[in-house]
Amino acid sequence: MESLVIIGAIISLLGLIGLLYCIVRALTIKREGGNEEQMRAKLQPLVAWNFGAVALSILGLMFVVIGVIL
């Protein structure tokens, strides 16, 4: 079950990288400025990426917990 823990850790790390990407991208969009509608249009796709990254992190942590329990 060590492999399950390792795979889970890698998946969680990929999710964290995705979250860092979302943070950096959101800060870049904020610095660019513009009116509220333009910023909202740019941030809207980023919300989906953020949810995906969080889901990936949760999935990886579930693998780690299952691997530790087994």
mmCIF file of the N, C-alpha and C atoms, coordinates in Angstrom:
data_MODEL
# 
_entry.id   MODEL 
# 
loop_
_atom_site.group_PDB 
_atom_site.id 
_atom_site.type_symbol 
_atom_site.label_atom_id 
_atom_site.label_alt_id 
_atom_site.label_comp_id 
_atom_site.label_asym_id 
_atom_site.label_entity_id 
_atom_site.label_seq_id 
_atom_site.pdbx_PDB_ins_code 
_atom_site.Cartn_x 
_atom_site.Cartn_y 
_atom_site.Cartn_z 
_atom_site.occupancy 
_atom_site.B_iso_or_equiv 
_atom_site.pdbx_formal_charge 
_atom_site.auth_seq_id 
_atom_site.auth_comp_id 
_atom_site.auth_asym_id 
_atom_site.auth_atom_id 
_atom_site.pdbx_PDB_model_num 
ATOM 1   N N  . MET A 1 1  ? 0.808   -1.203 0.000   1.00 0.00 ? 1  MET A N  1 
ATOM 2   C CA . MET A 1 1  ? 0.000   0.000  0.000   1.00 0.00 ? 1  MET A CA 1 
ATOM 3   C C  . MET A 1 1  ? 0.856   1.274  0.000   1.00 0.00 ? 1  MET A C  1 
ATOM 4   N N  . GLU A 1 2  ? 2.161   1.085  0.032   1.00 0.00 ? 2  GLU A N  1 
ATOM 5   C CA . GLU A 1 2  ? 3.039   2.256  -0.053  1.00 0.00 ? 2  GLU A CA 1 
ATOM 6   C C  . GLU A 1 2  ? 2.842   2.996  -1.365  1.00 0.00 ? 2  GLU A C  1 
ATOM 7   N N  . SER A 1 3  ? 2.591   2.226  -2.418  1.00 0.00 ? 3  SER A N  1 
ATOM 8   C CA . SER A 1 3  ? 2.423   2.857  -3.728  1.00 0.00 ? 3  SER A CA 1 
ATOM 9   C C  . SER A 1 3  ? 1.181   3.742  -3.757  1.00 0.00 ? 3  SER A C  1 
ATOM 10  N N  . LEU A 1 4  ? 0.136   3.339  -3.025  1.00 0.00 ? 4  LEU A N  1 
ATOM 11  C CA . LEU A 1 4  ? -1.076  4.154  -2.964  1.00 0.00 ? 4  LEU A CA 1 
ATOM 12  C C  . LEU A 1 4  ? -0.799  5.489  -2.282  1.00 0.00 ? 4  LEU A C  1 
ATOM 13  N N  . VAL A 1 5  ? 0.024   5.457  -1.248  1.00 0.00 ? 5  VAL A N  1 
ATOM 14  C CA . VAL A 1 5  ? 0.388   6.694  -0.544  1.00 0.00 ? 5  VAL A CA 1 
ATOM 15  C C  . VAL A 1 5  ? 1.227   7.591  -1.448  1.00 0.00 ? 5  VAL A C  1 
ATOM 16  N N  . ILE A 1 6  ? 2.158   6.988  -2.175  1.00 0.00 ? 6  ILE A N  1 
ATOM 17  C CA . ILE A 1 6  ? 3.014   7.777  -3.057  1.00 0.00 ? 6  ILE A CA 1 
ATOM 18  C C  . ILE A 1 6  ? 2.208   8.390  -4.192  1.00 0.00 ? 6  ILE A C  1 
ATOM 19  N N  . ILE A 1 7  ? 1.333   7.591  -4.797  1.00 0.00 ? 7  ILE A N  1 
ATOM 20  C CA . ILE A 1 7  ? 0.484   8.105  -5.876  1.00 0.00 ? 7  ILE A CA 1 
ATOM 21  C C  . ILE A 1 7  ? -0.415  9.225  -5.357  1.00 0.00 ? 7  ILE A C  1 
ATOM 22  N N  . GLY A 1 8  ? -0.986  9.044  -4.170  1.00 0.00 ? 8  GLY A N  1 
ATOM 23  C CA . GLY A 1 8  ? -1.832  10.076 -3.567  1.00 0.00 ? 8  GLY A CA 1 
ATOM 24  C C  . GLY A 1 8  ? -1.071  11.365 -3.303  1.00 0.00 ? 8  GLY A C  1 
ATOM 25  N N  . ALA A 1 9  ? 0.166   11.225 -2.846  1.00 0.00 ? 9  ALA A N  1 
ATOM 26  C CA . ALA A 1 9  ? 0.979   12.415 -2.587  1.00 0.00 ? 9  ALA A CA 1 
ATOM 27  C C  . ALA A 1 9  ? 1.283   13.161 -3.884  1.00 0.00 ? 9  ALA A C  1 
ATOM 28  N N  . ILE A 1 10 ? 1.549   12.414 -4.959  1.00 0.00 ? 10 ILE A N  1 
ATOM 29  C CA . ILE A 1 10 ? 1.823   13.053 -6.246  1.00 0.00 ? 10 ILE A CA 1 
ATOM 30  C C  . ILE A 1 10 ? 0.579   13.767 -6.765  1.00 0.00 ? 10 ILE A C  1 
ATOM 31  N N  . ILE A 1 11 ? -0.584  13.123 -6.642  1.00 0.00 ? 11 ILE A N  1 
ATOM 32  C CA . ILE A 1 11 ? -1.828  13.751 -7.088  1.00 0.00 ? 11 ILE A CA 1 
ATOM 33  C C  . ILE A 1 11 ? -2.118  15.009 -6.272  1.00 0.00 ? 11 ILE A C  1 
ATOM 34  N N  . SER A 1 12 ? -1.898  14.942 -4.961  1.00 0.00 ? 12 SER A N  1 
ATOM 35  C CA . SER A 1 12 ? -2.106  16.128 -4.119  1.00 0.00 ? 12 SER A CA 1 
ATOM 36  C C  . SER A 1 12 ? -1.153  17.246 -4.491  1.00 0.00 ? 12 SER A C  1 
ATOM 37  N N  . LEU A 1 13 ? 0.070   16.888 -4.809  1.00 0.00 ? 13 LEU A N  1 
ATOM 38  C CA . LEU A 1 13 ? 1.045   17.897 -5.215  1.00 0.00 ? 13 LEU A CA 1 
ATOM 39  C C  . LEU A 1 13 ? 0.626   18.568 -6.522  1.00 0.00 ? 13 LEU A C  1 
ATOM 40  N N  . LEU A 1 14 ? 0.094   17.784 -7.459  1.00 0.00 ? 14 LEU A N  1 
ATOM 41  C CA . LEU A 1 14 ? -0.403  18.372 -8.702  1.00 0.00 ? 14 LEU A CA 1 
ATOM 42  C C  . LEU A 1 14 ? -1.563  19.331 -8.428  1.00 0.00 ? 14 LEU A C  1 
ATOM 43  N N  . GLY A 1 15 ? -2.437  18.972 -7.491  1.00 0.00 ? 15 GLY A N  1 
ATOM 44  C CA . GLY A 1 15 ? -3.531  19.861 -7.116  1.00 0.00 ? 15 GLY A CA 1 
ATOM 45  C C  . GLY A 1 15 ? -3.021  21.160 -6.498  1.00 0.00 ? 15 GLY A C  1 
ATOM 46  N N  . LEU A 1 16 ? -1.994  21.052 -5.665  1.00 0.00 ? 16 LEU A N  1 
ATOM 47  C CA . LEU A 1 16 ? -1.422  22.260 -5.066  1.00 0.00 ? 16 LEU A CA 1 
ATOM 48  C C  . LEU A 1 16 ? -0.769  23.152 -6.112  1.00 0.00 ? 16 LEU A C  1 
ATOM 49  N N  . ILE A 1 17 ? -0.129  22.543 -7.088  1.00 0.00 ? 17 ILE A N  1 
ATOM 50  C CA . ILE A 1 17 ? 0.455   23.328 -8.182  1.00 0.00 ? 17 ILE A CA 1 
ATOM 51  C C  . ILE A 1 17 ? -0.652  24.056 -8.942  1.00 0.00 ? 17 ILE A C  1 
ATOM 52  N N  . GLY A 1 18 ? -1.763  23.368 -9.157  1.00 0.00 ? 18 GLY A N  1 
ATOM 53  C CA . GLY A 1 18 ? -2.908  24.011 -9.806  1.00 0.00 ? 18 GLY A CA 1 
ATOM 54  C C  . GLY A 1 18 ? -3.447  25.173 -8.997  1.00 0.00 ? 18 GLY A C  1 
ATOM 55  N N  . LEU A 1 19 ? -3.502  25.012 -7.692  1.00 0.00 ? 19 LEU A N  1 
ATOM 56  C CA . LEU A 1 19 ? -3.965  26.111 -6.841  1.00 0.00 ? 19 LEU A CA 1 
ATOM 57  C C  . LEU A 1 19 ? -3.012  27.307 -6.897  1.00 0.00 ? 19 LEU A C  1 
ATOM 58  N N  . LEU A 1 20 ? -1.723  27.026 -6.902  1.00 0.00 ? 20 LEU A N  1 
ATOM 59  C CA . LEU A 1 20 ? -0.753  28.123 -7.015  1.00 0.00 ? 20 LEU A CA 1 
ATOM 60  C C  . LEU A 1 20 ? -0.893  28.838 -8.352  1.00 0.00 ? 20 LEU A C  1 
ATOM 61  N N  . TYR A 1 21 ? -1.143  28.079 -9.419  1.00 0.00 ? 21 TYR A N  1 
ATOM 62  C CA . TYR A 1 21 ? -1.374  28.694 -10.722 1.00 0.00 ? 21 TYR A CA 1 
ATOM 63  C C  . TYR A 1 21 ? -2.581  29.629 -10.664 1.00 0.00 ? 21 TYR A C  1 
ATOM 64  N N  . CYS A 1 22 ? -3.666  29.175 -10.023 1.00 0.00 ? 22 CYS A N  1 
ATOM 65  C CA . CYS A 1 22 ? -4.870  29.996 -9.929  1.00 0.00 ? 22 CYS A CA 1 
ATOM 66  C C  . CYS A 1 22 ? -4.601  31.286 -9.160  1.00 0.00 ? 22 CYS A C  1 
ATOM 67  N N  . ILE A 1 23 ? -3.838  31.184 -8.097  1.00 0.00 ? 23 ILE A N  1 
ATOM 68  C CA . ILE A 1 23 ? -3.523  32.366 -7.291  1.00 0.00 ? 23 ILE A CA 1 
ATOM 69  C C  . ILE A 1 23 ? -2.704  33.369 -8.104  1.00 0.00 ? 23 ILE A C  1 
ATOM 70  N N  . VAL A 1 24 ? -1.665  32.873 -8.771  1.00 0.00 ? 24 VAL A N  1 
ATOM 71  C CA . VAL A 1 24 ? -0.804  33.764 -9.559  1.00 0.00 ? 24 VAL A CA 1 
ATOM 72  C C  . VAL A 1 24 ? -1.594  34.396 -10.698 1.00 0.00 ? 24 VAL A C  1 
ATOM 73  N N  . ARG A 1 25 ? -2.421  33.601 -11.373 1.00 0.00 ? 25 ARG A N  1 
ATOM 74  C CA . ARG A 1 25 ? -3.218  34.124 -12.488 1.00 0.00 ? 25 ARG A CA 1 
ATOM 75  C C  . ARG A 1 25 ? -4.220  35.175 -12.010 1.00 0.00 ? 25 ARG A C  1 
ATOM 76  N N  . ALA A 1 26 ? -4.860  34.933 -10.865 1.00 0.00 ? 26 ALA A N  1 
ATOM 77  C CA . ALA A 1 26 ? -5.830  35.897 -10.336 1.00 0.00 ? 26 ALA A CA 1 
ATOM 78  C C  . ALA A 1 26 ? -5.143  37.206 -9.954  1.00 0.00 ? 26 ALA A C  1 
ATOM 79  N N  . LEU A 1 27 ? -3.962  37.112 -9.354  1.00 0.00 ? 27 LEU A N  1 
ATOM 80  C CA . LEU A 1 27 ? -3.231  38.336 -9.015  1.00 0.00 ? 27 LEU A CA 1 
ATOM 81  C C  . LEU A 1 27 ? -2.816  39.095 -10.268 1.00 0.00 ? 27 LEU A C  1 
ATOM 82  N N  . THR A 1 28 ? -2.442  38.375 -11.308 1.00 0.00 ? 28 THR A N  1 
ATOM 83  C CA . THR A 1 28 ? -2.082  39.023 -12.572 1.00 0.00 ? 28 THR A CA 1 
ATOM 84  C C  . THR A 1 28 ? -3.280  39.748 -13.167 1.00 0.00 ? 28 THR A C  1 
ATOM 85  N N  . ILE A 1 29 ? -4.428  39.103 -13.150 1.00 0.00 ? 29 ILE A N  1 
ATOM 86  C CA . ILE A 1 29 ? -5.642  39.729 -13.677 1.00 0.00 ? 29 ILE A CA 1 
ATOM 87  C C  . ILE A 1 29 ? -6.003  40.964 -12.858 1.00 0.00 ? 29 ILE A C  1 
ATOM 88  N N  . LYS A 1 30 ? -5.824  40.866 -11.548 1.00 0.00 ? 30 LYS A N  1 
ATOM 89  C CA . LYS A 1 30 ? -6.149  42.010 -10.681 1.00 0.00 ? 30 LYS A CA 1 
ATOM 90  C C  . LYS A 1 30 ? -5.223  43.191 -10.969 1.00 0.00 ? 30 LYS A C  1 
ATOM 91  N N  . ARG A 1 31 ? -3.947  42.912 -11.203 1.00 0.00 ? 31 ARG A N  1 
ATOM 92  C CA . ARG A 1 31 ? -2.994  43.990 -11.484 1.00 0.00 ? 31 ARG A CA 1 
ATOM 93  C C  . ARG A 1 31 ? -3.260  44.650 -12.827 1.00 0.00 ? 31 ARG A C  1 
ATOM 94  N N  . GLU A 1 32 ? -3.758  43.850 -13.789 1.00 0.00 ? 32 GLU A N  1 
ATOM 95  C CA . GLU A 1 32 ? -4.064  44.418 -15.100 1.00 0.00 ? 32 GLU A CA 1 
ATOM 96  C C  . GLU A 1 32 ? -5.181  45.450 -15.020 1.00 0.00 ? 32 GLU A C  1 
ATOM 97  N N  . GLY A 1 33 ? -6.072  45.245 -14.079 1.00 0.00 ? 33 GLY A N  1 
ATOM 98  C CA . GLY A 1 33 ? -7.148  46.204 -13.879 1.00 0.00 ? 33 GLY A CA 1 
ATOM 99  C C  . GLY A 1 33 ? -8.236  46.067 -14.923 1.00 0.00 ? 33 GLY A C  1 
ATOM 100 N N  . GLY A 1 34 ? -8.853  47.168 -15.224 1.00 0.00 ? 34 GLY A N  1 
ATOM 101 C CA . GLY A 1 34 ? -9.983  47.166 -16.140 1.00 0.00 ? 34 GLY A CA 1 
ATOM 102 C C  . GLY A 1 34 ? -11.277 47.312 -15.357 1.00 0.00 ? 34 GLY A C  1 
ATOM 103 N N  . ASN A 1 35 ? -12.358 47.356 -16.099 1.00 0.00 ? 35 ASN A N  1 
ATOM 104 C CA . ASN A 1 35 ? -13.624 47.493 -15.383 1.00 0.00 ? 35 ASN A CA 1 
ATOM 105 C C  . ASN A 1 35 ? -14.061 46.129 -14.832 1.00 0.00 ? 35 ASN A C  1 
ATOM 106 N N  . GLU A 1 36 ? -15.115 46.155 -14.054 1.00 0.00 ? 36 GLU A N  1 
ATOM 107 C CA . GLU A 1 36 ? -15.543 44.961 -13.332 1.00 0.00 ? 36 GLU A CA 1 
ATOM 108 C C  . GLU A 1 36 ? -15.989 43.844 -14.281 1.00 0.00 ? 36 GLU A C  1 
ATOM 109 N N  . GLU A 1 37 ? -16.639 44.199 -15.358 1.00 0.00 ? 37 GLU A N  1 
ATOM 110 C CA . GLU A 1 37 ? -17.126 43.184 -16.295 1.00 0.00 ? 37 GLU A CA 1 
ATOM 111 C C  . GLU A 1 37 ? -15.968 42.464 -16.987 1.00 0.00 ? 37 GLU A C  1 
ATOM 112 N N  . GLN A 1 38 ? -14.934 43.204 -17.339 1.00 0.00 ? 38 GLN A N  1 
ATOM 113 C CA . GLN A 1 38 ? -13.776 42.588 -17.979 1.00 0.00 ? 38 GLN A CA 1 
ATOM 114 C C  . GLN A 1 38 ? -13.058 41.644 -17.014 1.00 0.00 ? 38 GLN A C  1 
ATOM 115 N N  . MET A 1 39 ? -12.900 42.093 -15.789 1.00 0.00 ? 39 MET A N  1 
ATOM 116 C CA . MET A 1 39 ? -12.240 41.248 -14.808 1.00 0.00 ? 39 MET A CA 1 
ATOM 117 C C  . MET A 1 39 ? -13.065 39.998 -14.519 1.00 0.00 ? 39 MET A C  1 
ATOM 118 N N  . ARG A 1 40 ? -14.359 40.146 -14.429 1.00 0.00 ? 40 ARG A N  1 
ATOM 119 C CA . ARG A 1 40 ? -15.228 39.003 -14.182 1.00 0.00 ? 40 ARG A CA 1 
ATOM 120 C C  . ARG A 1 40 ? -15.152 38.000 -15.333 1.00 0.00 ? 40 ARG A C  1 
ATOM 121 N N  . ALA A 1 41 ? -15.092 38.508 -16.556 1.00 0.00 ? 41 ALA A N  1 
ATOM 122 C CA . ALA A 1 41 ? -14.995 37.630 -17.726 1.00 0.00 ? 41 ALA A CA 1 
ATOM 123 C C  . ALA A 1 41 ? -13.674 36.858 -17.737 1.00 0.00 ? 41 ALA A C  1 
ATOM 124 N N  . LYS A 1 42 ? -12.610 37.498 -17.264 1.00 0.00 ? 42 LYS A N  1 
ATOM 125 C CA . LYS A 1 42 ? -11.315 36.825 -17.214 1.00 0.00 ? 42 LYS A CA 1 
ATOM 126 C C  . LYS A 1 42 ? -11.224 35.845 -16.047 1.00 0.00 ? 42 LYS A C  1 
ATOM 127 N N  . LEU A 1 43 ? -11.878 36.161 -14.952 1.00 0.00 ? 43 LEU A N  1 
ATOM 128 C CA . LEU A 1 43 ? -11.809 35.304 -13.768 1.00 0.00 ? 43 LEU A CA 1 
ATOM 129 C C  . LEU A 1 43 ? -12.758 34.110 -13.832 1.00 0.00 ? 43 LEU A C  1 
ATOM 130 N N  . GLN A 1 44 ? -13.798 34.194 -14.655 1.00 0.00 ? 44 GLN A N  1 
ATOM 131 C CA . GLN A 1 44 ? -14.804 33.132 -14.707 1.00 0.00 ? 44 GLN A CA 1 
ATOM 132 C C  . GLN A 1 44 ? -14.204 31.768 -15.060 1.00 0.00 ? 44 GLN A C  1 
ATOM 133 N N  . PRO A 1 45 ? -13.367 31.644 -16.085 1.00 0.00 ? 45 PRO A N  1 
ATOM 134 C CA . PRO A 1 45 ? -12.779 30.329 -16.366 1.00 0.00 ? 45 PRO A CA 1 
ATOM 135 C C  . PRO A 1 45 ? -11.823 29.861 -15.269 1.00 0.00 ? 45 PRO A C  1 
ATOM 136 N N  . LEU A 1 46 ? -11.248 30.806 -14.564 1.00 0.00 ? 46 LEU A N  1 
ATOM 137 C CA . LEU A 1 46 ? -10.308 30.460 -13.505 1.00 0.00 ? 46 LEU A CA 1 
ATOM 138 C C  . LEU A 1 46 ? -11.008 29.774 -12.336 1.00 0.00 ? 46 LEU A C  1 
ATOM 139 N N  . VAL A 1 47 ? -12.287 30.068 -12.142 1.00 0.00 ? 47 VAL A N  1 
ATOM 140 C CA . VAL A 1 47 ? -13.054 29.428 -11.071 1.00 0.00 ? 47 VAL A CA 1 
ATOM 141 C C  . VAL A 1 47 ? -13.134 27.922 -11.315 1.00 0.00 ? 47 VAL A C  1 
ATOM 142 N N  . ALA A 1 48 ? -13.348 27.521 -12.561 1.00 0.00 ? 48 ALA A N  1 
ATOM 143 C CA . ALA A 1 48 ? -13.412 26.095 -12.885 1.00 0.00 ? 48 ALA A CA 1 
ATOM 144 C C  . ALA A 1 48 ? -12.065 25.417 -12.631 1.00 0.00 ? 48 ALA A C  1 
ATOM 145 N N  . TRP A 1 49 ? -10.988 26.084 -13.010 1.00 0.00 ? 49 TRP A N  1 
ATOM 146 C CA . TRP A 1 49 ? -9.664  25.524 -12.746 1.00 0.00 ? 49 TRP A CA 1 
ATOM 147 C C  . TRP A 1 49 ? -9.410  25.395 -11.246 1.00 0.00 ? 49 TRP A C  1 
ATOM 148 N N  . ASN A 1 50 ? -9.889  26.372 -10.479 1.00 0.00 ? 50 ASN A N  1 
ATOM 149 C CA . ASN A 1 50 ? -9.705  26.345 -9.042  1.00 0.00 ? 50 ASN A CA 1 
ATOM 150 C C  . ASN A 1 50 ? -10.450 25.159 -8.422  1.00 0.00 ? 50 ASN A C  1 
ATOM 151 N N  . PHE A 1 51 ? -11.705 24.966 -8.830  1.00 0.00 ? 51 PHE A N  1 
ATOM 152 C CA . PHE A 1 51 ? -12.466 23.826 -8.320  1.00 0.00 ? 51 PHE A CA 1 
ATOM 153 C C  . PHE A 1 51 ? -11.801 22.507 -8.708  1.00 0.00 ? 51 PHE A C  1 
ATOM 154 N N  . GLY A 1 52 ? -11.302 22.429 -9.917  1.00 0.00 ? 52 GLY A N  1 
ATOM 155 C CA . GLY A 1 52 ? -10.621 21.215 -10.361 1.00 0.00 ? 52 GLY A CA 1 
ATOM 156 C C  . GLY A 1 52 ? -9.364  20.929 -9.552  1.00 0.00 ? 52 GLY A C  1 
ATOM 157 N N  . ALA A 1 53 ? -8.600  21.969 -9.252  1.00 0.00 ? 53 ALA A N  1 
ATOM 158 C CA . ALA A 1 53 ? -7.376  21.797 -8.476  1.00 0.00 ? 53 ALA A CA 1 
ATOM 159 C C  . ALA A 1 53 ? -7.693  21.364 -7.046  1.00 0.00 ? 53 ALA A C  1 
ATOM 160 N N  . VAL A 1 54 ? -8.726  21.936 -6.468  1.00 0.00 ? 54 VAL A N  1 
ATOM 161 C CA . VAL A 1 54 ? -9.129  21.538 -5.115  1.00 0.00 ? 54 VAL A CA 1 
ATOM 162 C C  . VAL A 1 54 ? -9.605  20.086 -5.115  1.00 0.00 ? 54 VAL A C  1 
ATOM 163 N N  . ALA A 1 55 ? -10.382 19.706 -6.120  1.00 0.00 ? 55 ALA A N  1 
ATOM 164 C CA . ALA A 1 55 ? -10.860 18.332 -6.216  1.00 0.00 ? 55 ALA A CA 1 
ATOM 165 C C  . ALA A 1 55 ? -9.696  17.360 -6.381  1.00 0.00 ? 55 ALA A C  1 
ATOM 166 N N  . LEU A 1 56 ? -8.705  17.730 -7.159  1.00 0.00 ? 56 LEU A N  1 
ATOM 167 C CA . LEU A 1 56 ? -7.535  16.885 -7.350  1.00 0.00 ? 56 LEU A CA 1 
ATOM 168 C C  . LEU A 1 56 ? -6.763  16.719 -6.038  1.00 0.00 ? 56 LEU A C  1 
ATOM 169 N N  . SER A 1 57 ? -6.630  17.789 -5.290  1.00 0.00 ? 57 SER A N  1 
ATOM 170 C CA . SER A 1 57 ? -5.952  17.710 -3.993  1.00 0.00 ? 57 SER A CA 1 
ATOM 171 C C  . SER A 1 57 ? -6.715  16.816 -3.027  1.00 0.00 ? 57 SER A C  1 
ATOM 172 N N  . ILE A 1 58 ? -8.023  16.952 -3.007  1.00 0.00 ? 58 ILE A N  1 
ATOM 173 C CA . ILE A 1 58 ? -8.837  16.123 -2.121  1.00 0.00 ? 58 ILE A CA 1 
ATOM 174 C C  . ILE A 1 58 ? -8.733  14.657 -2.516  1.00 0.00 ? 58 ILE A C  1 
ATOM 175 N N  . LEU A 1 59 ? -8.767  14.375 -3.810  1.00 0.00 ? 59 LEU A N  1 
ATOM 176 C CA . LEU A 1 59 ? -8.655  13.004 -4.287  1.00 0.00 ? 59 LEU A CA 1 
ATOM 177 C C  . LEU A 1 59 ? -7.309  12.400 -3.872  1.00 0.00 ? 59 LEU A C  1 
ATOM 178 N N  . GLY A 1 60 ? -6.252  13.168 -4.032  1.00 0.00 ? 60 GLY A N  1 
ATOM 179 C CA . GLY A 1 60 ? -4.934  12.691 -3.622  1.00 0.00 ? 60 GLY A CA 1 
ATOM 180 C C  . GLY A 1 60 ? -4.857  12.435 -2.132  1.00 0.00 ? 60 GLY A C  1 
ATOM 181 N N  . LEU A 1 61 ? -5.428  13.308 -1.338  1.00 0.00 ? 61 LEU A N  1 
ATOM 182 C CA . LEU A 1 61 ? -5.424  13.096 0.109   1.00 0.00 ? 61 LEU A CA 1 
ATOM 183 C C  . LEU A 1 61 ? -6.258  11.885 0.495   1.00 0.00 ? 61 LEU A C  1 
ATOM 184 N N  . MET A 1 62 ? -7.321  11.622 -0.247  1.00 0.00 ? 62 MET A N  1 
ATOM 185 C CA . MET A 1 62 ? -8.108  10.413 0.014   1.00 0.00 ? 62 MET A CA 1 
ATOM 186 C C  . MET A 1 62 ? -7.275  9.169  -0.259  1.00 0.00 ? 62 MET A C  1 
ATOM 187 N N  . PHE A 1 63 ? -6.496  9.171  -1.337  1.00 0.00 ? 63 PHE A N  1 
ATOM 188 C CA . PHE A 1 63 ? -5.614  8.045  -1.621  1.00 0.00 ? 63 PHE A CA 1 
ATOM 189 C C  . PHE A 1 63 ? -4.593  7.841  -0.511  1.00 0.00 ? 63 PHE A C  1 
ATOM 190 N N  . VAL A 1 64 ? -4.043  8.933  -0.017  1.00 0.00 ? 64 VAL A N  1 
ATOM 191 C CA . VAL A 1 64 ? -3.057  8.831  1.060   1.00 0.00 ? 64 VAL A CA 1 
ATOM 192 C C  . VAL A 1 64 ? -3.696  8.231  2.314   1.00 0.00 ? 64 VAL A C  1 
ATOM 193 N N  . VAL A 1 65 ? -4.869  8.705  2.670   1.00 0.00 ? 65 VAL A N  1 
ATOM 194 C CA . VAL A 1 65 ? -5.530  8.190  3.873   1.00 0.00 ? 65 VAL A CA 1 
ATOM 195 C C  . VAL A 1 65 ? -5.888  6.712  3.708   1.00 0.00 ? 65 VAL A C  1 
ATOM 196 N N  . ILE A 1 66 ? -6.398  6.333  2.548   1.00 0.00 ? 66 ILE A N  1 
ATOM 197 C CA . ILE A 1 66 ? -6.734  4.934  2.307   1.00 0.00 ? 66 ILE A CA 1 
ATOM 198 C C  . ILE A 1 66 ? -5.462  4.065  2.354   1.00 0.00 ? 66 ILE A C  1 
ATOM 199 N N  . GLY A 1 67 ? -4.391  4.562  1.769   1.00 0.00 ? 67 GLY A N  1 
ATOM 200 C CA . GLY A 1 67 ? -3.136  3.823  1.797   1.00 0.00 ? 67 GLY A CA 1 
ATOM 201 C C  . GLY A 1 67 ? -2.592  3.651  3.207   1.00 0.00 ? 67 GLY A C  1 
ATOM 202 N N  . VAL A 1 68 ? -2.753  4.659  4.052   1.00 0.00 ? 68 VAL A N  1 
ATOM 203 C CA . VAL A 1 68 ? -2.270  4.574  5.430   1.00 0.00 ? 68 VAL A CA 1 
ATOM 204 C C  . VAL A 1 68 ? -3.145  3.606  6.234   1.00 0.00 ? 68 VAL A C  1 
ATOM 205 N N  . ILE A 1 69 ? -4.454  3.655  6.013   1.00 0.00 ? 69 ILE A N  1 
ATOM 206 C CA . ILE A 1 69 ? -5.362  2.770  6.750   1.00 0.00 ? 69 ILE A CA 1 
ATOM 207 C C  . ILE A 1 69 ? -5.131  1.311  6.370   1.00 0.00 ? 69 ILE A C  1 
ATOM 208 N N  . LEU A 1 70 ? -4.950  1.058  5.081   1.00 0.00 ? 70 LEU A N  1 
ATOM 209 C CA . LEU A 1 70 ? -4.731  -0.330 4.642   1.00 0.00 ? 70 LEU A CA 1 
ATOM 210 C C  . LEU A 1 70 ? -3.333  -0.775 4.969   1.00 0.00 ? 70 LEU A C  1 
# 
